[in-house]
Amino acid sequence: MLNGFGAIEKALFGPMKVVFEDTAIERKDLAMIIDAPPRFVQAFFRPVLSGLTRPQFHHLWVLTLGMLLSLRRPKLIHLAAVCSGHTHRTAHGAFLAHSDWDAAGLLNDEVHSMLRRMKPRRGERIYLIIDDTRIAKRGKKMFGVSKIWDHKDQRFVHGHIVITAAILFRGVTLPWRFELWLPQRWAKASFRKSTEIAAQMIRTFEPPKGLKVRVLFDAFYLCPTVTKACETRGFTWFSVASRNRSLTRTWGVAQRIGDLGPGLLKYAGCSARMPRARGKAKLRIAAVDGRLTRIGDVRLVISKRPRSPWKTRVAFATNETGLAAREIVSVYEKRWAIEVLFKELRGHLGLGDYQVLSKDAIQKHLHLCGLAHLLLTHHGMETVGAQARKANTQVPLPKMSERLTALRDDVRRDQLRRVFAGRKHRRLRIQLEECLRAA
């Protein structure tokens, strides 16, 4: 029996000794080294294999799967230790910094491949959500680092602003594009405002044929640059309007939204109990049509909880003026999906944990995080089965933690099947899997 387990140890943990000499990671932190891509990983990358060389594909699957398997903060030293027993972390760093491959195009292809698997029907709605996230960095030589305001901690930090676009379809959030905003001293002649980056994302988005697109963004992006990009593509948009904006009513009277809200809610509002992204809520809502300065014709919906202070009221704006007030609020609530996406990317996949210095390497790391999230979604949708292909039906994906656990269990099973193939090893595979899960 000892000889049998000695063979098992050599087969599963053989590459570990080399890795620990280089990285000084303790053996107890890892269960096994993944030296070949599992079958579901190969199926996920199949649509983009033709555009990658063999070494590029090796680095790609190692880093992508490593982000999902690493129990630590997924830095290159930990990713190289989890998924590769013979490739040093510096080789992965060179892959990010110098290798010639299109990270944004690869992520775009994977997103559209996943949408095709869901079999969208003509007339269904797809949502393009645009927002930004701020990443604090301590590196002084890192490209593009500048002084920015961190909304979460309410203080100034040195770091990056990343403009992000995500797709929401049948309740499934798919990260689609990441763009690093650069201050003028870094960008020089190629400087672009964040609103211009968002507008470019809208102009380049190609939805599946026959789907109607709604673009969701917050008050910062409600400007002519973004709204005209939506109208040029034939997309409708939904946003929040600041109180200092001026709305001209249909009979020609102009009024600030902040002054318009209280009277409108008091005399023209109605109570509505609505399902929201964070639970049900009782709201008082009122709608009014008019023209926003520099934007155009909109329908404005003022919303407030009945007993909350007047300063908490929110004004939703859209150019889809035929919708009822309740539906406008319900549509904008879907923007919460990108906030959940940021939490998952930063908390589980290390969106802000990059240690590379160049712009290209940073961009590729961000898109690799998006690929890792897509791989996790792809694996979760395989368990859902045919329900993911039903028209106008929300896909019942499990929680992030449950999907991560299921993926890690499947990786263990796949590695054990590779080492111990055949029926005679079935009992041994089950015992070893239980040991690895308890490790």
N, C-alpha and C positions, 0 to 999 in steps of 0.2 A: 504493500500500500504506500510505503514511503517513496519507493521508486516511482510509482504512478504520480504522486503529487510532485515529485521532483521534476518529472517531465512537464507537468502542468505549469509549474513555476517557470521553467525555462522557456516554454512556449509563450506564456502571457507576459512575464515580467523581465524577459531577457534584455530588451532595449533599455530598461530602467536604469541599470547600473551606469551606463554611459551618460545618460541624461543627468543623473544625480551628481556625477563628478563635475559636470559643467555648470550646473545651476544651483547646487547645494540645497535642493528641495528634499525634505524628509520623505521617506518612503511611505509613511502612514497616511500622507495627504492624498494619495492617488490609489485607485483600485487597479488600473491597467493602462497600458500605452496603446493607443489606437494607431496601428501602422498601415491600415488600408481603409478606404472609405466604405462604410456600410452600404447595403443595397439601396436603401431609401435616399441616401445622399447622392449616389450615382444617378438615380432616377430624377432627383431634383435638378441636378446640373446638366442633364442630358441636352436640353434645348440650347445651351451656350457652349458646348464642348468644342464645336467646330471653330470657334474664334479664339481658342486658347491652345498654347503649346503644352506638352506633357509636364514640364517643370512648373509652368504657371498654374495648371490645374492642381498639381500637388500642393503648392503653397495655398491656393484658394480654398480647397476643401479642409486643409489642416487648420487654417485660421478661422474659417467660418464655423466648423464643428467645434473647435476649441473654445470659442466664445460661449457655446451652449453647455459644454461639459466642465469648464473650469469652475471650481468652487471658490476660487479667490477672485480678486479684481483681475479681469482678463487682459493683462499686459503681455507683451511678446514673450517674455521669459517663461510665463506660466502657460501660454498657448503652445509654445514649442515643446514644453514638457508633457503636456496632456496628450497631444495627438501626433507626435513624431519622435521616434527614438534615434534618428540619425541626422536630422536637419537642425543646425544651430539657429538660435534666435536672430543672429546677424543676417543670415540668409533670408529670413522672413522680412527683416527690416529693409534689405535691398530690394525684395519683391515689391514692397510698398513704395519705396522711394524712386526706383529706377526702372522697374519692369514696364514694358509698353503694353498696357491693356486698359480698356475703357470700362472703368468701374460703373459710371453712371449708365452707360449703354447696357452693361450686363444686368444691372438691377432692373432697368426698364424691361428688358427681354424676359426676365424671370417673373415680373409682375404681370405682364401680358400673357405669359404662358399659364400662370395660375388663374387669371380671369377666363381664359379659354376652357380650362378644366371645369370651371363653374357653369359653363354653357349659358351665358347671358341671353335673355330674350329681348327682342325689339320692344322699345317703349319703357324698359326698366330705367330706374334712376341710379346714377353713379355720382358720388360726391368727391370732389377734389378739395382737400383741406390744406390751407397754407398757414404756417405759423413759424415762429423762430424760438430757439432755445439758446441760453447763454451758458458757456462752459468756462469756468475759472481755471486758469493754468498758471503754474509757478515758473515755467521755463522762460528764461530771459532771451534765449537765442531762437525761440520758436517763431516760425513765420506768421505774420499777421496778428500777433498779440497786441492788444491795445486796452486802454482803460474803458470799461463798460459798466453800466448800471445793472446790478443783479437784482431782479424783482423779488426773487425768493428770499434772499437774505437782507434785502433793503439796504444795500451798501455798494460802493464802487469796488470793482475787482479788475485784475488784469486777466484777459481771456479772449475767447472767440464768440462771435454771434453766428449761428448756423441757421440759415433759412431752410425750412423743411416743407416738403409737399408729400402728403399721404392720400391714398385712395381708400374710400369707404364704400364697400359694395356688399349688400345683404348682411350687414353687420360685421363684416370682416375688414380689419384695418391693414392696409398694405403700404409700407414705406416705399416711396417712389423716387424721390430726389432730395439730395442734400447739397447745399451750396454755401460755401464759406464767404461771409461778408468781410470785406477788407476796407479799412479806413484809407483815406486819401494818401497818406504818407507811404502806405504799402502798395496800393494799387496804382498810384500815379495817373498816367493817361487813361488807364482802363477802369477808373473808379466808377462804381455803380451804386446807386442807393438800394436799400433793401426792397423798396417798393418796385424798383425796376427789375430786380432779380425775380421777385414774385410774378411780375407781369410776363417775364420771359418764360417762366415755368408754365404759365397758363397758355401762352401761345404755342409751346412745343408739346403740350399734352395731347395725345391721340387716343381717345376712348375707343372701346370696341364698337363696331358698326351698329347703329340703331339705338344706342343708349343716349338718354338725355342727361346732360351734365349740369350739376349745381356746384358752384364754387363757394366755399365757406372761409371767412377770415375775420379777424377781430378789427377793432376800430382803427388801429394803426395803419392798416392796409386799405382803408376806405378812402381812396383818392382817385383822381381821373386816370392815372397811369394804369392802375389795376382794373378798374371797372371798364375802361375802354378795351382792354385786352380781353375781358370776358365777352363783351358785346361783339367784338370783332370775330370771335370764334363761335358766336351763337350760344354761349353759355349764360345761364342766369346766376346771379350772385346773392349772397346773404351775409350781412355784417351787423355790427353794432355801431350806432351813430353817437358821437360825443355830444354833450349837452350844449356846447358852445356853437354848434353848427346851426345854420339858418335854414328853415323850411318855409317855402312859399306855398301857401294853400291854394287850392284850385280857383278861389275867387280873388287871388292877387295879394293877400295879406301875408307879409313875411314875419316870422316869429322864431326866436331861439327855441331849440328843442327843450332846453332846461325850463323855460317859462311856459311852454306849451303843455308839458306833462301833467301837472296837478289838476288843472281844469278839465283836461280831456278825460283823465281817469275818473274824476268825480261825476261828470255829467254825461259822458258817453261810454264809460267803461262797463264791463260785465265781469262777473266772477266765473272762473273756470278751474276745474280740477284736472290737472294734466299730468300724464306720466312723463318724467324727465330722466335724464341720464343718471342722476344721482338719487332717484326715488321720486315718488309722487309729490306734487306740491299744489296748493291752492293759490291761484294767482288772480289778480285783477288786471284785465287787459283792455286796451282800446286801440283802434286802428284809425289812421287818417292818411289820405293821399295828398301828395304835393310834389314839389320840386326842390331837391337839395342843391345848394349852390355848387357849381362846377361838376356835379355828378349827373343830374338829370331827374326824370320822373321816377318816383319811388312810392312804395307803400310803407308807412312807418307804423310800428306797433309798440306802444308803451306798455311795460309790464312791471308789476310790483306785487309783493306779498301784502295781504290785507293789513297786517299789524306791524309791518316793518317801517322804518323811517322813510321819509320821502327821498332822501339822498340815495337810497338803494335802488331806485327805479332804473330800469334799463330800456333803451330805445333800440329796437331791431329795425333794420332797413333792408329792402330788397327791391330789385327791378322786376320781379315777378308779381306784378300788381294785381293779378287775378286771384291770388290765394287769400283764404280767410285768415284772420288774426291768429287763431289757435294753431293753424298749420305752419305759419311762419315761425312762431316760437318753437314748435316741435322740430322743424327742419334745422334751425340754428343750434338746437341742443346737440345735434349730431357732431358739432365741432369738438365736443368734449373727447371724442375718440382720439384726437391727436395729443391731448394732454395725457391720456392713459398710455399712448404709444411712447411719449417721452419718458414717462416713469418706468416703463418696461425696458426701454433701450438703455437708459442710464443706470437703472438699478440692477439689472440682470445681465446685460450684454456689454457694458463698458463703453458706452458712446463717448464719454468724456475722459477715458483713461489712456488715450494715446500719448506716446512719448517720442514720436517722430518729429522732425524739425521742418521739413519742406512742405509746401502747399499741396503738391500732388500726393504725398504720403498721407497727409491729414485727410484730404478728400477721399482717398481710397479706404482709409480706416472707417470713416463715417458710412460709406456705402457697404463695407463689409458687415458692419453692425446691422444695416438694413437687410442684407442677404441672410444673416443669421436669424433675424426675426422672421423673414419669409420662409426659411427652412423649417423653423418651428411651426409656423402656420400650416405649411404644406404637410408636415407630419401629422398635425392635429386634424386636418381635414380628411386625411386618409382614414382615420378612425371614425369620422362622422359618416363617410360613405355617400350614398345617393342624396341625402338631405342637403348637401352642399350644392346640388345642381337643380334644386326646385326654384322656379321663378317666384320673385316677390316674397321670398321666405328668408327669415333671419337664420343664419347658420349657427347652430348651438355649439360653439367652440368652448372647450373647458377653460378654466382659469390658467394664467401664465404658469403658476407653480405646478399645476397638475400636468400641463403639457411638457414642461421641462423634465418632470419625473418620468413621464411615459417615454420621452425620447431617450433619456439616459438608460432606462431599462431595456429598450430595444437595441441600443448600441451594445450593451453587455451581451444580450442574446446573440446578436449577429457575430460578435467576436468569438463567442464560445462555439457557435456552429461552424465557424471557419476552422477552428483548431480541432474540434471533436465532431467530425461529420459521421453520419450513419446512426442507425437505430441502437446499436449496442452501447453507444455512449450517452444515451438520453438521460439515464439516471445520474450519471456523473455530471452532465451539464446542469441539471436541476440543482444538485447539491452545491456545485461551484457557484452557480448564480446566487444562491442564498447566502453563501459565504461572502461574495463580493458586495452584495447589497448591505450586509451587516458591517462591512469594513469601514 
